[in-house]
Amino acid sequence: MSKFTRREFLKTGGMALAGLTIAPSTILGRSHGHIPPSDKLNIAAVGIGGMGHTNINNVKKTENIVALCDVDWRYAKGVFDENPNAKRYWDYRKMFDEMGKSIDAVIVATADHTHAIIAADAMTLGKHVYVQKPLTHSVYESRLLTKLAASTGVATQMGNQGSSGEGTDLVCEWIWNGEIGDVYKVECATDRPIWPQGLNSPEKEDRIPKTLNWDLFTGPAKLNPYSEIYHPWNWRGWWDYGTGALGDMACHILHQPFKALKLQYPIKVEGSSTLLLNACAPQAQHVKMIFPARDNMPKVAMPEVEIHWYDGGMLPERPKGFPQGKKLMPDNGGLTIFHGTKDTLICSCYGENPWLLSGRVPNAPKVCRRVEGGAGGHEMDWVRACKESKENRVPCKSDFSEAGPMNEMVAMGVLAIRLQALNKTLEWDGFNMRFTNIGENETIRTVIKDGFQIHNGHPTFDKTWTDPVNAQAFAQELIKHNYREGWRLPDMPK
């Protein structure tokens, strides 16, 4: 030791400690929760026929796909064939029972209504999770996953890949640098849906294909008679399984205002739409949310702000000075307009191609971490986080600490639409997840069937309505779903 200077000793010791971070699992062991960066993750995927296929392809070049689960083996066949060494399952619960110890991380890309229960079960088992957008089907489920992520310490990522793109970084940096002044209103829009919405419930029951387990697809939701109109893909427009155009696109389009303006819970919401049916999302919607003032930043204030959402072809007004002849809706199907006291910032879906209406090109400091590969590196950034210790982990760009509260904003938009028959601006207590201005004796009813038809050349507008139900109870079930018997979420961490 006398031959070593203090500096040499510290340098040698630091190298030794650094070496421990890449020690093989044969030394540290997976049983201790350590996954060295030099190891490949063992990844399972649940829901593989749609976006799950893309997610798998984006990680399989460097990681091991050890298990695949889907409720429709015909829809999933191509993915099964591409990954012959992965064990196949119908039920994710059986997969966890049989392979839980050998799975490090789970991709969840099922229908919206089963995101939360699958992700929550995986997280309580200590598995890292990548969950497709929208993160959950309800406000309560989003809050649960946020708290589970904090309590379990697993790496998390929602599948809104634009959060890893440089466009989102630039939007944040420009606003934080005061380039457009204080933002008082944001207008967001999408050209979705591109699937059927505004439909009556199917009146006949179709034969369930042998390759589909309809009971498992239904999961915690109400068990409806099977119809070909629900599956595959078109489930997005049906309230029991999806969240309509809001759930499909808002996580891509509302994330930039949520992050750049440091939003949390809205205090007021209201919604309007084309005909609202009890079972199916409407063809077009408008939602307005009011967020309270937040703490000011060094170069910009954060006053109370209005956030507007439009879909189904509805658009905000063209901003004054917007180029004549230029389409307001970009080709990628998403639009965001930030109205500031100095300038107007416009970007497309995922935050892409931001520009200022004044024509100025900002040169703001780069304060946001860039992801290698941008939006295309979203899954691999999650893989990176999975391999880092929870004490030293750099959070993903859509880590549940951010994605959870942001998804509550999306779920609130759905609530505003589904409660529009109350004919009021709803006041929201975000901390306690409850509306404060729905009376104890208020009732609400919705349309079961649109009976529009032409008779002898004249239109008739006969509608079939639900019986009036208690509005507080109806709202509470939308906030926190009553799961079907046999399905249960873990308790909310304190």
DAKA-V584435 format. One line per field, one symbol per residue. ss: DSSP state (H for helix, E for strand, L for the rest). psi: psi as a letter, one per 30 degrees, with the letter a starting at -180 (. if undefined). burial: b if it has 16 or more other C-alpha atoms within 10 Angstrom, else e. A space follows every 10 residues. Layout:
ss->???
psi->???
burial->???
This chain:
ss->LLLLLHHHHH HHHHHHHHHH LLLLHHHHLH HHLLLLLLLL LEEEEELLLL HHHHHHHLLL LLLEEEEEEL LELLLLHHHH HHLLLLEEEL LHHHHHHHHH HHLLEEEELL LHHHHHHHHH HHHHLLLEEE ELLLLLLLHH HHHHHHHHHH HHLLLEEELL HHHHLHHHHH HHHHHHLLLL LLEEEEEEEE LLLLLLLLLL LLLLLLLLLL LELHHHHHLL LLLLLLLLLL LLLHHHHELL LLLHHHHHHH HHHHHHHHHH LLLLLEEEEE EEELLLELLE LLLLEEEEEE ELLLLLLLLL LLLLEEEEEE ELLLLLLLLL LLLLLLLLLL LLLEEEEEEE LLLEEEEEHH HLLLEELLLL LLLLLLLLLL LLLHHHHHHH HHHHHHLLLL LLLLLLLLLH HHHHHHHHHH HHHHHHHHLH HHLLLEEEEL LLLEELLLLL LLEELLEEEE EEEEELLEEE EEEEELLLEE HHHHHHHHHL LLLLLLLLLL LLLL
psi->fffkleeeee eeeeeeeeef fgklffeekf fggkjkfflk kjklkjiffc feeeeeffff fflkjfkkkk fjfeefeeee efiffkkkle kfeeeeeege fgkelkkjha lefgeeeeee eeefggkkkj klllelflee eeeeeeeeee efglklklhi fffflfeeee eeeeefggeg akkfkkkkll gllglklhkl kkflklkkkf gkjeeeeebf lkjlkkkffe kleffefkef eagaeeeefe feefeeeeee ghlcklfkkk lllakjlefk kleklkkkkk klklkllegk lilkkkkkkk agfkllkkkk fkkkfkkejl fggkkkjjjl felkkklakg glhklkfffl jlilkjfkkk kkfbefgeef eeeeeefklf egkjklfhkf feeeeefeee eeeeeeefgf ffhlkkkkje eghlkfhjle gklkllkekj gklkjhgkkk hkkklllklk eeeeeeeeej kjllkfkkll lkk.
burial->eeeeeeeeee eeeeeeeeee bbbbbeebee eeebbbbeeb bbbbbbbbbb bbbebbebbb eebbbbbbbb bbbebbeebb eebeebebbb bbeebbeeeb ebbbbbbbbb bbbbbbbbbb bbbebbbbbb bbbbbbbbbb bbbbbbbbbe ebbbbbbbbb bbbbbbbbbb bbbbbbbbbb bbbbbbbbbb bbbeebbbbe beeeeeeeee ebbbebbbbb beeeebbeee beebbbbbbb bbbbbbbbbb bbbbbbbbbb bbbbbbebbb bbbebbbbbb bbbbbbbbbb beeeeeeeeb bbbebbbbbb bbeebbeeee eeeeeeebbb eebbbbbbbb eebbbbbbbb bbebbbbeee eeeeeeeeee beebbebbbb bbbbbbbbbe eeebbbbbbb bbbbbbbbbb bbbbbbbbbb bbeebbbbeb eebbbeebee eebbbbbbbb eeeeeeeeee eeeeeeeeee bbeebeebbe beeeeeeeee eeee
